[in-house]
C-alpha cells in the first residue's frame, strides 16, 4: 500500500522528532561529561580548532605535509576515550545515540527505506485509523464461539447462532486473507451485542498490521463531521475535501452502528455517495447495523439498499448480548 502524501509527511515528522531528541540527549550527556571532566571540553575545542586551522592552511601556498590532522584528531580521540573510561563512562558516551543506528534515524539507507520505516508507517496508520484502544484485544484469536447458543435458531437464515458466528468468522478471515487480491465488501447485520463490531475490529487490526490504511467511524461520527464541514461554518472547504479523500481512498472504510443516528435526506444522500464512490473505486467497505434488511431499506432508501445488497456480502449474526453475558459471568 502506498502512503498518501499526508501519511508520508506524518512518518517523516516522527523521524524529525527522533533526530531532535537524539541531539537533545547528546547535548545533555555532553553537559554532564564537561561538568565532571572539564578536560573533555578543552579537547573538543582543540579538535574543532585543528580542523579550522587545517582548512586555512590548505588555502595557503606551500607544503602542508607536516600538518597531520588525522593523527592529531586520533590522539585527541584516544585521550577522550581514556578520560571517559577513568571516570566510569562508556567509550561512546559522547557519540550520537540513534534509535535506529542502521539509518541514523533518517528512515533511509541510501535511497532505500529502512526496516524501521515500516514500524513508523504502521504507527501512523494506527493513529489515523480512529480505532478505539480496545483494538489490541479485539483479535480473531480472542473471538469466542462459546457465547453463541446452538439452540437459538435465526428466522432470517435458518441457522443457529453458533453456526452464524462460525460463518461470520470464516468470512472475516477470508476477507483479510484475500484483501489485496479480491474486491469485497461486508455488511454485518443483526441484534445488539452479538460481535459485529468485534469482528470489524479484528479485520481492521489484521489489515493495519499488514500495512493497509483503515478508517473506522461510527455512523453518527461520520455524518456529524460531514454536517460540520458542510453547514456549521467551522470547517474549511479544504478540510471537507480532505475528509472526503479519507472516506473514499482509505484501503478499508468501516462504518459502524448504521441506523442508530437520526436519519434524514442529508444522511441518506451522504451514505449513498460514500458507498457508491467506494464501489466505483473498488475500495472495500465494512458496514455494521442492528437493522434488518427491510428496516435498512426503509431507513436509507431503496437506492442505497440496492447498492449495498448487490455489492456486499450480507452476514447475519444473532444471539444473546455478549456484553451482558460477560457481566453476568463476572467480566470473564
C-alpha positions as CSV (number, residue, x, y, z in Angstrom):
1,X,0.0,0.0,0.0
2,X,1.3,3.4,-0.9
3,X,1.1,6.1,1.8
4,X,-0.8,9.2,1.0
5,X,1.3,12.5,1.0
6,X,-0.1,13.4,4.4
7,X,0.7,10.0,5.8
8,X,4.2,10.1,4.4
9,X,4.7,13.6,5.9
10,X,3.5,12.3,9.3
11,X,6.1,9.5,9.2
12,X,8.9,11.9,8.3
13,X,7.8,14.2,11.1
14,X,8.3,11.3,13.5
15,X,11.8,10.9,12.2
16,X,12.4,14.6,12.6
17,X,11.3,14.3,16.2
18,X,13.7,11.4,16.7
19,X,16.6,13.5,15.4
20,X,15.7,16.4,17.6
21,X,15.5,14.0,20.6
22,X,18.9,12.5,19.6
23,X,20.5,15.9,19.5
24,X,19.0,16.9,22.8
25,X,20.1,13.7,24.5
26,X,23.7,14.2,23.2
27,X,23.7,17.8,24.5
28,X,22.6,16.6,27.9
29,X,25.3,13.9,28.0
30,X,27.9,16.4,26.9
31,X,26.9,18.9,29.6
32,X,27.2,16.1,32.2
33,X,30.6,15.0,30.9
34,X,32.0,18.5,30.8
35,X,30.8,19.2,34.3
36,X,32.6,16.2,35.7
37,X,35.6,16.1,33.3
38,X,36.5,19.7,32.3
39,X,39.4,18.4,30.2
40,X,36.9,16.9,27.7
41,X,35.6,20.4,26.8
42,X,39.2,21.5,26.2
43,X,39.9,18.6,24.0
44,X,36.7,19.1,21.9
45,X,37.5,22.8,21.5
46,X,41.1,21.8,20.4
47,X,39.7,19.3,17.9
48,X,37.4,21.9,16.4
49,X,40.3,24.4,16.2
50,X,42.6,21.9,14.5
51,X,40.0,21.3,11.7
52,X,39.7,25.0,11.1
53,X,43.5,25.5,11.2
54,X,43.9,22.7,8.6
55,X,41.2,24.3,6.3
56,X,43.0,27.7,6.5
57,X,46.4,26.1,5.9
58,X,45.2,24.4,2.7
59,X,44.3,27.8,1.4
60,X,47.9,29.0,1.8
61,X,50.7,28.1,-0.7
62,X,53.3,25.6,0.5
63,X,53.8,22.1,1.7
64,X,51.4,21.1,4.5
65,X,52.5,17.5,5.0
66,X,53.8,18.4,8.4
67,X,50.2,19.1,9.5
68,X,48.9,15.7,10.0
69,X,45.3,16.4,11.0
70,X,44.2,12.7,11.2
71,X,46.9,11.9,13.7
72,X,46.2,14.9,15.8
73,X,42.5,14.1,15.9
74,X,43.2,10.4,16.7
75,X,45.4,11.4,19.6
76,X,42.6,13.7,21.0
77,X,40.1,10.9,20.5
78,X,42.2,8.4,22.4
79,X,42.7,10.8,25.3
80,X,38.9,11.4,25.4
81,X,38.3,7.7,25.5
82,X,40.7,7.2,28.3
83,X,39.2,10.1,30.3
84,X,35.7,8.7,29.9
85,X,36.8,5.2,31.0
86,X,38.7,6.5,34.0
87,X,35.5,8.3,35.2
88,X,33.2,5.4,34.6
89,X,31.6,6.5,31.4
90,X,31.2,4.2,28.3
91,X,33.5,4.9,25.3
92,X,30.6,6.1,23.2
93,X,29.1,8.4,25.8
94,X,29.7,11.5,23.7
95,X,28.8,9.8,20.4
96,X,25.3,10.4,18.8
97,X,23.0,7.6,20.0
98,X,20.3,6.7,17.5
99,X,17.0,4.8,17.9
100,X,17.9,3.0,14.7
101,X,21.7,3.0,14.0
102,X,21.2,1.5,10.6
103,X,19.6,4.6,9.1
104,X,20.7,7.1,11.8
105,X,17.1,8.0,12.3
106,X,16.6,9.3,8.8
107,X,14.3,6.4,7.6
108,X,16.5,5.7,4.6
109,X,19.7,3.8,3.9
110,X,20.8,5.4,0.7
111,X,17.6,5.6,-1.4
112,X,16.1,2.5,0.2
113,X,13.6,2.7,3.1
114,X,15.0,1.3,6.3
115,X,13.2,-1.5,8.2
116,X,12.3,0.9,10.9
117,X,10.3,3.0,8.4
118,X,7.8,0.2,8.3
119,X,7.3,0.4,12.1
120,X,6.6,4.1,12.0
121,X,4.4,3.6,9.0
122,X,2.2,1.3,11.0
123,X,2.3,3.7,13.9
124,X,0.9,6.4,11.7
125,X,-1.7,4.2,10.1
126,X,-3.0,3.1,13.5
127,X,-3.1,6.7,14.8
128,X,-5.1,7.8,11.7
129,X,-7.5,4.8,11.8
130,X,-9.6,6.3,14.5
131,X,-10.0,2.8,16.1
132,X,-10.5,2.5,19.8
133,X,-7.8,1.5,22.3
134,X,-9.6,-1.9,22.8
135,X,-8.4,-2.9,19.3
136,X,-5.3,-4.7,20.7
137,X,-7.7,-7.2,22.5
138,X,-10.2,-7.5,19.6
139,X,-8.4,-10.2,17.6
140,X,-9.6,-13.3,15.7
141,X,-7.8,-15.4,18.4
142,X,-10.0,-13.8,21.1
143,X,-13.3,-14.3,19.2
144,X,-15.0,-17.0,21.2
145,X,-17.8,-19.1,19.9
146,X,-18.8,-20.1,23.4
147,X,-21.1,-17.1,23.6
148,X,-23.3,-18.3,20.8
149,X,-26.2,-20.6,21.7
150,X,-26.6,-23.5,19.2
151,X,-30.2,-23.9,20.3
152,X,-31.1,-20.4,19.2
153,X,-32.3,-20.6,15.6
154,X,-32.3,-17.4,13.5
155,X,-35.5,-16.9,11.5
156,X,-33.5,-14.8,9.0
157,X,-31.1,-17.6,8.0
158,X,-32.5,-20.8,9.5
159,X,-29.1,-21.4,11.1
160,X,-28.4,-21.4,14.8
161,X,-26.5,-18.6,16.5
162,X,-23.2,-20.6,16.7
163,X,-23.4,-21.6,13.0
164,X,-23.9,-17.9,12.1
165,X,-20.9,-16.9,14.2
166,X,-18.8,-19.6,12.6
167,X,-19.8,-18.3,9.2
168,X,-19.1,-14.7,10.2
169,X,-15.6,-15.7,11.5
170,X,-14.9,-17.6,8.3
171,X,-15.9,-14.8,6.0
172,X,-13.9,-12.3,8.1
173,X,-10.7,-14.3,7.9
174,X,-11.2,-14.8,4.2
175,X,-11.7,-11.1,3.7
176,X,-8.4,-10.4,5.4
177,X,-6.6,-13.2,3.6
178,X,-7.7,-12.1,0.1
179,X,-7.8,-8.4,0.8
180,X,-5.1,-7.4,-1.7
181,X,-6.3,-9.9,-4.4
182,X,-10.1,-9.6,-4.3
183,X,-12.5,-6.7,-4.1
184,X,-15.1,-7.5,-1.4
185,X,-17.4,-5.6,1.0
186,X,-19.2,-6.9,4.1
187,X,-22.3,-5.8,5.8
188,X,-22.7,-7.3,9.3
189,X,-26.3,-7.1,10.5
190,X,-28.3,-8.4,13.4
191,X,-29.1,-7.9,17.0
192,X,-27.2,-5.7,19.5
193,X,-24.1,-7.0,21.2
194,X,-23.5,-10.2,19.1
195,X,-20.0,-9.5,17.8
196,X,-20.5,-7.3,14.7
197,X,-18.2,-4.5,15.9
198,X,-15.7,-7.0,17.4
199,X,-15.2,-8.8,14.1
200,X,-14.9,-5.4,12.4
201,X,-12.1,-4.6,14.8
202,X,-10.5,-8.0,14.2
203,X,-10.4,-7.3,10.4
204,X,-9.1,-3.7,11.0
205,X,-6.2,-4.8,13.2
206,X,-5.1,-7.6,10.9
207,X,-5.1,-5.3,7.9
208,X,-3.3,-2.5,9.8
209,X,-0.6,-5.0,10.8
210,X,-0.1,-5.7,7.1
211,X,0.3,-2.0,6.3
212,X,-3.1,-1.2,4.8
213,X,-4.8,2.1,5.8
214,X,-8.1,1.7,7.7
215,X,-10.5,4.4,8.7
216,X,-13.0,3.4,11.4
217,X,-16.0,5.7,12.1
218,X,-19.3,5.2,13.8
219,X,-22.1,6.3,11.5
220,X,-23.0,9.1,13.9
221,X,-19.5,10.5,14.0
222,X,-19.2,10.3,10.2
223,X,-22.4,12.2,9.5
224,X,-21.7,14.7,12.3
225,X,-18.3,15.5,10.7
226,X,-19.8,15.9,7.3
227,X,-22.5,18.1,8.7
228,X,-20.0,20.3,10.5
229,X,-17.8,20.7,7.4
230,X,-20.7,21.5,5.1
231,X,-23.1,23.6,7.2
232,X,-21.7,24.8,10.5
233,X,-19.0,27.1,9.1
234,X,-16.4,25.6,11.5
235,X,-14.7,23.7,8.7
236,X,-13.0,24.9,5.6
237,X,-13.6,23.6,2.1
238,X,-10.1,22.1,2.2
239,X,-10.9,20.2,5.4
240,X,-14.1,18.8,3.8
241,X,-12.1,17.7,0.7
242,X,-9.5,16.1,3.0
243,X,-12.3,14.2,4.9
244,X,-13.9,13.0,1.6
245,X,-10.4,11.9,0.5
246,X,-10.1,9.8,3.6
247,X,-13.6,8.4,3.2
248,X,-13.1,7.5,-0.5
249,X,-9.4,6.5,-0.6
250,X,-8.6,4.6,2.6
251,X,-7.8,1.0,1.8
252,X,-10.7,-0.1,4.1
253,X,-13.5,2.0,5.5
254,X,-15.5,0.7,8.4
255,X,-18.8,2.4,9.2
256,X,-20.2,1.1,12.5
257,X,-23.7,1.3,14.0
258,X,-25.6,2.4,10.9
259,X,-29.1,3.2,11.8
260,X,-28.6,4.5,15.3
261,X,-28.2,8.1,14.1
262,X,-31.0,10.4,13.2
263,X,-31.7,9.7,9.6
264,X,-32.8,12.3,7.1
265,X,-32.3,13.2,3.4
266,X,-28.8,14.5,4.1
267,X,-27.7,11.3,5.9
268,X,-29.2,9.1,3.1
269,X,-27.6,11.1,0.4
270,X,-24.1,11.2,2.0
271,X,-24.3,7.4,2.7
272,X,-25.2,6.7,-0.9
273,X,-22.4,8.9,-2.1
274,X,-19.8,7.3,0.1
275,X,-20.8,3.7,-0.7
276,X,-21.2,4.3,-4.4
277,X,-17.9,6.1,-4.7
278,X,-16.0,3.4,-3.0
279,X,-17.7,0.7,-5.2
280,X,-16.7,2.7,-8.3
281,X,-13.1,3.0,-6.9
282,X,-13.1,-0.7,-5.8
283,X,-12.1,0.2,-2.3
284,X,-13.6,-2.2,0.2
285,X,-16.0,-1.2,2.9
286,X,-17.4,-2.9,6.0
287,X,-20.8,-1.8,7.5
288,X,-22.4,-2.9,10.6
289,X,-26.0,-2.3,11.6
290,X,-28.7,-3.5,14.0
291,X,-31.3,-3.1,11.3
292,X,-32.9,-5.9,9.4
293,X,-32.7,-5.9,5.6
294,X,-36.2,-4.5,5.4
295,X,-35.6,-1.9,8.0
296,X,-32.4,-0.8,6.3
297,X,-34.2,-0.2,3.0
298,X,-36.9,1.7,4.8
299,X,-34.4,3.9,6.7
300,X,-31.9,4.7,3.9
301,X,-33.9,4.4,0.7
302,X,-34.2,1.6,-1.8
303,X,-31.5,3.1,-3.9
304,X,-28.9,2.8,-1.2
305,X,-30.1,-0.6,-0.1
306,X,-29.9,-1.8,-3.6
307,X,-26.2,-0.8,-4.0
308,X,-25.4,-2.5,-0.7
309,X,-27.3,-5.7,-1.3
310,X,-25.9,-6.0,-4.8
311,X,-22.3,-5.4,-3.9
312,X,-21.8,-6.6,-0.3
313,X,-21.7,-10.0,1.4
314,X,-24.5,-9.9,3.9
315,X,-23.5,-11.5,7.2
316,X,-26.2,-12.1,9.8
317,X,-25.3,-12.6,13.4
318,X,-27.7,-13.4,16.3
319,X,-27.6,-14.5,19.9
320,X,-27.7,-13.1,23.4
321,X,-25.9,-9.8,24.1
322,X,-22.3,-10.8,24.8
323,X,-21.6,-7.8,27.0
324,X,-24.5,-8.8,29.3
325,X,-23.2,-12.4,29.3
326,X,-19.7,-11.3,30.3
327,X,-21.1,-9.0,33.0
328,X,-23.2,-11.8,34.4
329,X,-20.2,-14.1,34.4
330,X,-18.2,-11.5,36.3
331,X,-16.4,-10.0,33.3
332,X,-14.9,-13.2,32.1
